[in-house]
Amino acid sequence: MKYLYITLLFSFCLGTTFAQDAKKDYTEALQLVEVWLDAQKDFDQLPGLSAIVVEDQDVLWSGAVGLANVADKVSTQPSTLCSICSISKLFTSVAIMKLYDEGKLRLDDRISDLLPQYNLKQQYAASGPITVRSLLTHSSGLPREADAPYWTAPEFDFPTTEEVDAGLKNQETLYPASTYFQYSNLGLTLLGEIVAEVSGMPYETYVAENILKPLGLADTRTELPEALYGSELAFGYNALDRSGNRDKLNFFQANGIMPAAGFSSNVTDLGKFASWQLRLRDTTTTEVLKPSTLKLMQQVHFTDPNWKTTWGLGFVVYKGSNGNTWVGHGGSCPGYRTALQIDLKRKLAFSVMINASATNPGKYINGINGIISKVKETEKTDESEQPIDLSEYTGYYNTKPWWSELYIGTWGDKLVTLNLPADDPAEAMTMYKHISGDTFRKIREDKELGETLTFERDAAGKIVRYKQHGNYSVKFDPHAK
């Protein structure tokens, strides 16, 4: 696999973009994000990964590691397209709510009144109605899937809209409506059919004309562009086998399941989509939707009886580890895992795309967020001592057999160490204060100084290793072959 090398001077060969506000300088944190993602790509055996961080209307950072096409060594870029699978549901939900804004449907309209072809059996006589609202919140009681084996390898034979509708007569509800959370691709597929029925135009046309074009999402499509497959559209790869290999999966189109799982996009466009949401929430001007409508969508409308799953109108709505309300959606299709998550209070949005199955994009969003969350508005260089050039200490150090490697970078007037790999990089970071010469001391959580880290040089004066607890770790280049 081709490695995308990160130089110690950070020449940004990952195709990254930076921006800082007047209070916070994220530069060093985002350099550490790049180091971490580059390492995790290798240790997690990912073909490629792209990511973006948006702060309100600005791209704080975007970057990519690895390959979109392993055989032809096509590098992944922030512009690389992937299937976004279930993130498609957000666009379908916005389409439904635009029709709601226009007075063309109501949240409590029954699906049976909106879709003449709907004939799925309701097996619970005491059930309430299946409504637009219950479809948006995955509380309708409908089965998870349409009556077709479209997630089955290797063909991934997705049904047409006509085949989805023909199969309804063979299905029945799993639960009474508005009783339990049951994630349903069928439910969102039927919402797409409602968009077409109520608007009087094909679903894909309505979404393109009323959402994608107005928001300038030129790289977001209601299908996978087959002509770009293997170049601008990343190949999708399988879950790892026991030998650590990921086979390339067959190309697919979601066809009739398009409203639930058919879209393609890149992190750049999803960053724009997130910025639109943050912009709309902070204005009184209608842009695709009324601001009040988007806020309505991003409130909790259904809570599963287990109190663990909360859903808005199309959006996952949940309480983050920082106590803030987060909204978004994930996607999982053959060969692709994607996620879009937004912290509404901080006006920060994150998107990650991976062209491989059985991966967890949320882990990388959490990792990126964890690193940048350590940046404080009040951090300043300690003016009580003469500043020194910390860059000569930065780089990778071999910590085997106890750990794979350690990266040392700069963090203001301190050094920061990061053990690699790290599922939680924020927890794997340790700060060190310069004492004198080539000696540093660990800064404990209580701000007291702890153990010593001493660097050693060769005859030419170059840093070659460090000593800690009486033992040595040698500087090395993990990308060298």
C-alpha positions as MATLAB code, in Angstrom:
seq = 'MKYLYITLLFSFCLGTTFAQDAKKDYTEALQLVEVWLDAQKDFDQLPGLSAIVVEDQDVLWSGAVGLANVADKVSTQPSTLCSICSISKLFTSVAIMKLYDEGKLRLDDRISDLLPQYNLKQQYAASGPITVRSLLTHSSGLPREADAPYWTAPEFDFPTTEEVDAGLKNQETLYPASTYFQYSNLGLTLLGEIVAEVSGMPYETYVAENILKPLGLADTRTELPEALYGSELAFGYNALDRSGNRDKLNFFQANGIMPAAGFSSNVTDLGKFASWQLRLRDTTTTEVLKPSTLKLMQQVHFTDPNWKTTWGLGFVVYKGSNGNTWVGHGGSCPGYRTALQIDLKRKLAFSVMINASATNPGKYINGINGIISKVKETEKTDESEQPIDLSEYTGYYNTKPWWSELYIGTWGDKLVTLNLPADDPAEAMTMYKHISGDTFRKIREDKELGETLTFERDAAGKIVRYKQHGNYSVKFDPHAK';
ca = [
       0.000    0.000    0.000;
       1.190    3.465   -0.805;
       1.873    5.511    2.338;
       1.152    9.199    2.393;
       4.114   10.527    4.364;
       3.699   13.339    6.873;
       6.900   15.363    7.175;
       8.025   16.678   10.525;
       7.682   20.173    9.144;
       4.071   19.349    8.229;
       4.033   20.436    4.634;
       0.390   19.256    4.636;
       0.823   16.555    2.013;
      -2.514   15.194    3.255;
      -4.268   17.905    1.269;
      -5.300   19.686    4.459;
      -6.894   23.079    4.958;
      -6.584   25.085    8.178;
      -8.384   28.051    9.725;
      -8.182   29.519   13.234;
     -10.296   32.023   15.111;
      -8.852   34.864   17.160;
      -9.143   32.991   20.456;
      -8.007   29.493   19.593;
      -5.106   28.330   17.510;
      -5.822   24.759   16.420;
      -2.726   24.367   14.241;
      -0.736   22.037   16.510;
      -3.825   20.065   17.513;
      -4.723   19.487   13.884;
      -1.159   18.451   13.079;
      -1.579   15.843   15.801;
      -4.897   14.810   14.220;
      -3.025   14.162   10.980;
      -0.374   12.084   12.738;
      -3.040   10.062   14.518;
      -5.160    9.424   11.401;
      -2.113    8.408    9.379;
      -1.150    5.873   12.047;
      -4.669    4.555   12.586;
      -5.123    4.037    8.863;
      -2.211    1.593    8.960;
      -2.909   -0.079   12.293;
      -6.643   -0.435   11.533;
      -5.785   -1.646    8.012;
      -7.995    0.855    6.221;
      -7.637    1.437    2.476;
      -8.507    5.129    2.755;
     -10.131    7.712    5.001;
     -11.179   11.322    4.458;
     -12.384   13.745    7.118;
     -13.459   17.336    7.703;
     -14.005   19.608   10.692;
     -16.327   22.585   10.216;
     -16.706   25.449   12.660;
     -19.990   27.152   11.774;
     -19.357   28.547    8.263;
     -15.630   27.836    8.103;
     -13.678   24.703    7.267;
     -11.403   24.331   10.264;
      -9.557   21.413    8.682;
      -9.949   18.762    6.019;
      -7.644   15.938    5.069;
      -7.300   12.396    3.832;
      -5.033    9.374    4.187;
      -4.613    6.165    2.243;
      -5.993    5.017   -1.079;
      -9.318    5.266   -2.886;
      -8.168    2.564   -5.294;
      -5.522    0.241   -3.888;
      -4.613   -1.565   -7.117;
      -4.008    1.643   -9.076;
      -2.646    3.575   -6.065;
      -5.192    6.394   -6.367;
      -4.806    8.553   -3.269;
      -7.795    9.453   -1.149;
      -8.550   13.192   -1.048;
     -11.159   15.278    0.814;
     -12.894   15.467   -2.593;
     -13.034   11.655   -2.946;
     -16.588   10.403   -3.341;
     -18.039    7.532   -1.321;
     -21.413    5.964   -0.850;
     -22.932    7.780    2.139;
     -25.645    5.147    2.448;
     -27.974    6.016    5.343;
     -26.886    9.663    5.496;
     -29.126    9.721    2.403;
     -31.991    9.614    4.880;
     -31.214   13.163    6.013;
     -31.823   14.465    2.487;
     -35.068   12.504    2.250;
     -36.126   13.910    5.613;
     -35.340   17.468    4.504;
     -37.385   16.867    1.339;
     -40.353   15.696    3.422;
     -40.077   18.703    5.719;
     -39.896   21.102    2.770;
     -43.234   19.702    1.605;
     -44.421   20.147    5.209;
     -43.309   23.798    5.106;
     -45.264   24.268    1.898;
     -48.424   22.839    3.479;
     -48.474   19.844    1.135;
     -48.412   17.236    3.896;
     -48.681   16.997    7.667;
     -46.566   15.034   10.120;
     -49.619   13.105   11.275;
     -50.797   12.177    7.789;
     -51.222    8.430    7.452;
     -48.995    6.592    5.023;
     -52.029    4.749    3.694;
     -53.605    8.083    2.725;
     -50.489    9.344    0.944;
     -49.411    6.210   -0.935;
     -52.156    4.406   -2.914;
     -49.812    1.437   -3.435;
     -49.237    0.868    0.293;
     -50.740   -2.482    1.339;
     -48.427   -3.838    4.052;
     -50.372   -5.826    6.645;
     -50.932   -4.270   10.069;
     -51.000   -7.305   12.347;
     -51.907   -5.366   15.528;
     -55.559   -4.394   15.604;
     -55.017   -1.963   18.476;
     -52.124   -0.166   16.747;
     -52.274    3.541   16.130;
     -51.746    4.841   12.602;
     -48.438    4.719   10.759;
     -47.727    8.363   10.008;
     -45.097   10.550    8.384;
     -43.864   11.362   11.886;
     -43.483    7.713   12.883;
     -41.589    6.965    9.667;
     -39.185    9.855   10.321;
     -38.541    8.647   13.877;
     -38.247    4.922   13.029;
     -41.142    4.185   15.378;
     -43.641    3.030   12.743;
     -43.316   -0.668   13.553;
     -42.424   -1.425    9.920;
     -39.799   -4.085    9.122;
     -36.216   -2.958    8.744;
     -36.013   -3.888    5.058;
     -38.091   -4.256    1.924;
     -38.939   -7.755    0.726;
     -35.664   -8.415   -1.144;
     -32.166   -9.718   -0.221;
     -30.272   -6.618   -1.371;
     -27.609   -6.652    1.335;
     -26.482  -10.117    0.221;
     -23.007  -10.465   -1.332;
     -21.692  -10.568   -3.932;
     -24.491   -9.173   -6.138;
     -26.140   -6.626   -3.797;
     -29.221   -6.813   -5.989;
     -31.260   -3.801   -4.884;
     -34.920   -3.817   -5.963;
     -36.576   -1.201   -8.127;
     -39.301    0.992   -6.691;
     -41.859   -1.216   -8.421;
     -40.346   -4.314   -6.806;
     -40.343   -2.658   -3.370;
     -44.039   -1.841   -3.753;
     -44.881   -5.312   -5.111;
     -43.270   -6.884   -2.047;
     -45.321   -4.893    0.482;
     -48.179   -7.387    0.322;
     -45.801  -10.101    1.581;
     -44.811   -8.120    4.688;
     -46.397   -7.176    7.986;
     -45.622   -4.854   10.861;
     -43.215   -5.977   13.578;
     -44.744   -3.862   16.356;
     -47.691   -1.549   16.930;
     -46.940    1.953   15.688;
     -45.228    4.403   18.080;
     -44.262    1.630   20.500;
     -40.617    0.721   19.887;
     -37.686    2.095   17.956;
     -37.070   -0.109   14.911;
     -34.624    1.287   12.388;
     -36.243    0.900    8.984;
     -34.763    1.354    5.524;
     -38.197    0.415    4.240;
     -39.758    3.289    6.168;
     -37.400    5.904    4.696;
     -37.781    4.342    1.255;
     -41.524    4.862    1.522;
     -40.951    8.467    2.592;
     -39.052    8.915   -0.661;
     -42.061    7.553   -2.511;
     -44.221   10.054   -0.624;
     -41.931   12.878   -1.798;
     -42.520   11.783   -5.404;
     -46.269   11.280   -4.910;
     -46.893   14.617   -3.186;
     -44.520   16.748   -5.288;
     -45.569   15.242   -8.603;
     -41.967   14.760   -9.765;
     -39.422   11.942   -9.519;
     -37.755   11.753   -6.113;
     -34.250   12.330   -7.457;
     -35.401   15.382   -9.429;
     -37.135   16.907   -6.429;
     -34.073   16.473   -4.202;
     -31.679   17.829   -6.822;
     -33.784   20.902   -7.638;
     -34.922   21.759   -4.122;
     -31.974   20.766   -1.915;
     -28.726   19.914   -3.687;
     -28.631   22.785   -6.192;
     -29.778   25.536   -3.773;
     -27.128   24.444   -1.244;
     -24.381   24.181   -3.861;
     -23.767   20.482   -3.197;
     -22.361   19.751   -6.648;
     -20.618   16.549   -5.533;
     -23.671   15.025   -3.838;
     -25.783   12.720   -5.989;
     -28.781   10.478   -5.467;
     -26.767    7.583   -6.936;
     -23.192    6.314   -7.232;
     -21.574    7.741  -10.411;
     -20.357    4.553  -12.075;
     -18.227    6.410  -14.631;
     -16.097    7.769  -11.756;
     -15.709    4.418   -9.985;
     -12.091    3.803   -9.048;
     -11.006    7.390   -9.672;
     -13.110   10.164   -8.099;
     -15.452    7.561   -6.551;
     -13.516    5.289   -4.207;
     -13.672    1.546   -4.593;
     -15.440   -0.097   -1.676;
     -13.576   -2.833    0.216;
     -14.759   -5.704    2.377;
     -14.386   -6.430    6.075;
     -11.010   -7.849    7.100;
     -10.475  -11.562    6.694;
      -8.263  -13.553    9.049;
      -5.213  -12.813    6.923;
      -5.758   -9.080    7.299;
      -6.920   -8.615    3.699;
      -9.818   -6.556    2.392;
     -11.210   -7.672   -0.978;
     -12.737   -5.152   -3.358;
     -16.529   -5.393   -3.422;
     -18.804   -5.218   -6.443;
     -20.275   -1.911   -7.587;
     -23.928   -1.433   -6.656;
     -26.805    0.991   -7.039;
     -29.497    1.243   -4.384;
     -32.226    1.633   -7.035;
     -35.601    1.697   -5.265;
     -33.909    1.970   -1.853;
     -32.307    5.247   -3.031;
     -34.116    7.507   -0.498;
     -32.746    5.410    2.373;
     -29.301    4.410    1.122;
     -28.492    5.509   -2.427;
     -26.565    8.782   -2.248;
     -22.893    9.501   -2.862;
     -20.968   12.529   -1.618;
     -17.647   13.632   -0.128;
     -16.649   15.181    3.177;
     -16.370   18.603    1.542;
     -20.048   18.593    0.551;
     -21.169   17.142    3.874;
     -19.238   19.964    5.527;
     -21.289   22.427    3.459;
     -24.465   20.559    4.407;
     -23.514   20.895    8.080;
     -22.723   24.608    7.685;
     -26.158   25.132    6.159;
     -27.756   23.586    9.227;
     -25.711   25.740   11.601;
     -26.454   28.834    9.498;
     -30.179   28.125    9.326;
     -30.433   27.601   13.066;
     -28.991   31.079   13.597;
     -31.216   33.114   11.287;
     -34.853   34.000   10.590;
     -34.499   33.620    6.824;
     -35.813   30.584    4.976;
     -33.147   28.669    3.068;
     -34.614   25.440    1.671;
     -36.398   25.067    5.040;
     -37.739   27.512    7.575;
     -35.311   27.839   10.509;
     -38.035   26.705   12.892;
     -38.555   23.560   10.837;
     -34.923   22.481   11.040;
     -34.939   23.140   14.789;
     -38.066   20.989   15.027;
     -36.308   18.184   13.166;
     -33.321   18.349   15.535;
     -35.378   17.920   18.699;
     -36.161   14.547   20.249;
     -39.484   13.247   18.923;
     -39.250    9.615   19.985;
     -37.506    7.833   22.831;
     -37.320    4.054   22.870;
     -38.687    2.481   26.071;
     -35.118    1.485   26.977;
     -34.290    5.236   27.307;
     -31.098    4.682   25.298;
     -32.225    5.620   21.781;
     -33.543    9.093   20.971;
     -34.512   10.280   17.515;
     -35.605   13.493   15.887;
     -37.342   13.901   12.543;
     -34.800   12.077   10.405;
     -31.863   12.984   12.641;
     -30.220   11.014   15.397;
     -30.402   13.357   18.410;
     -28.307   12.502   21.447;
     -26.406   13.878   24.407;
     -22.669   13.880   23.771;
     -19.991   13.020   26.304;
     -19.497   16.768   26.805;
     -23.151   17.192   27.786;
     -24.083   19.034   24.575;
     -26.823   18.080   22.125;
     -25.436   16.395   19.019;
     -27.317   15.568   15.814;
     -26.392   13.684   12.686;
     -26.470   10.293   11.017;
     -24.221    7.415   10.043;
     -24.059    5.314    6.921;
     -23.062    1.721    6.181;
     -23.199    0.196    2.713;
     -21.173   -2.580    1.057;
     -17.604   -1.270    1.137;
     -18.261    2.084    2.828;
     -18.741    3.519    6.319;
     -19.526    7.207    6.797;
     -20.719    9.586    9.489;
     -21.831   13.192    9.966;
     -22.065   14.530   13.521;
     -22.766   18.086   14.704;
     -22.293   19.600   18.164;
     -25.020   22.239   18.091;
     -23.753   24.268   21.048;
     -20.149   24.562   19.873;
     -21.209   24.870   16.215;
     -18.692   22.189   15.308;
     -19.389   19.538   12.700;
     -17.381   16.450   11.771;
     -17.609   14.066    8.852;
     -15.553   10.937    8.177;
     -15.696    8.621    5.170;
     -13.961    5.226    4.956;
     -14.037    3.016    1.865;
     -14.184   -0.246    3.830;
     -16.865   -2.269    5.603;
     -16.824   -3.221    9.294;
     -15.119    0.007   10.337;
     -16.256    2.673   12.767;
     -16.168    6.268   11.482;
     -17.522    7.444   14.834;
     -14.233    6.388   16.458;
     -12.327    8.789   14.238;
     -14.799   11.623   14.805;
     -14.486   11.099   18.548;
     -10.704   11.027   18.244;
     -10.499   14.228   16.219;
     -12.941   15.960   18.555;
     -11.004   14.745   21.597;
      -7.730   16.199   20.346;
      -9.078   19.606   19.339;
     -11.127   19.833   22.537;
      -7.845   20.072   24.453;
      -7.144   23.460   22.861;
      -7.904   26.197   25.401;
      -8.678   29.823   24.631;
      -6.287   31.077   27.308;
      -3.244   28.959   26.421;
      -0.124   31.113   26.133;
       3.585   30.536   25.952;
       5.240   30.738   29.366;
       6.990   34.111   29.235;
       9.034   33.395   32.381;
      11.648   31.476   30.400;
      13.476   31.924   27.143;
      11.620   30.142   24.322;
      13.484   27.209   22.777;
      13.090   25.451   19.460;
      11.059   22.349   20.257;
      10.846   21.114   16.675;
      14.115   19.128   16.889;
      12.523   16.820   19.474;
       9.460   16.040   17.344;
       9.051   12.792   15.493;
       8.408    9.107   16.004;
      10.119    6.919   18.603;
      10.203    3.122   18.748;
       8.538    1.921   21.967;
       8.342   -1.806   21.221;
       7.652   -4.269   22.753;
       5.493   -2.272   25.176;
       3.789   -0.137   22.536;
       4.086    0.147   18.770;
       5.411    3.695   18.600;
       5.284    7.101   20.246;
       4.892   10.399   18.448;
       6.260   13.575   20.034;
       4.959   16.923   18.813;
       4.701   20.493   20.050;
       1.833   22.020   22.011;
       2.528   25.680   22.653;
       5.625   25.882   24.851;
       5.352   22.191   25.736;
       5.985   18.841   24.126;
       3.088   16.420   23.705;
       3.467   12.668   23.396;
       0.917   10.424   21.704;
       1.048    6.633   21.921;
       0.193    4.966   18.612;
      -2.115    3.330   17.843;
      -4.748    4.868   20.125;
      -8.499    4.374   19.957;
      -8.835    7.408   22.244;
      -6.005    9.784   21.311;
      -7.043   12.467   23.803;
      -6.459    9.977   26.624;
      -3.176    8.852   25.034;
      -1.706   12.379   25.061;
       0.755   13.531   27.743;
       2.255   17.023   28.108;
       5.875   17.731   29.081;
       7.365   20.999   30.330;
      10.884   22.043   29.386;
      13.179   22.147   32.415;
      16.667   22.768   31.016;
      18.858   21.567   28.175;
      17.305   18.417   26.721;
      15.334   17.582   29.863;
      11.530   17.780   30.222;
       9.128   16.760   32.959;
       5.639   15.328   32.709;
       2.780   17.659   33.613;
       0.402   15.702   35.824;
      -3.360   16.159   35.772;
      -3.054   18.190   38.969;
      -0.526   20.445   37.146;
       2.345   19.252   39.336;
       5.513   18.039   37.606;
       6.197   14.321   37.422;
       8.641   11.972   35.756;
      11.570   13.110   33.633;
      12.028   12.744   29.883;
      15.607   13.342   28.698;
      16.675   13.412   25.054;
      20.108   12.368   23.819;
      22.038   13.489   20.752;
      24.579   11.930   18.400;
      28.014   13.354   17.634;
      26.460   15.751   15.117;
      24.085   17.122   17.726;
      20.981   15.464   16.314;
      18.319   14.014   18.647;
      18.439   10.229   18.297;
      16.638    8.842   21.366;
      15.071    9.664   24.695;
      15.573    8.194   28.144;
      12.721    7.607   30.586;
      12.664    5.422   33.709;
      16.262    4.508   32.896;
      15.300    3.024   29.529;
      15.716    4.244   25.950;
      13.478    4.687   22.907;
      15.136    5.379   19.546;
      13.900    7.886   17.003;
      12.840    6.302   13.696;
      10.794    6.816   10.520;
       7.748    4.520   10.511;
       7.151    5.223    6.804;
      10.583    4.088    5.650;
      10.627    0.860    3.685;
];
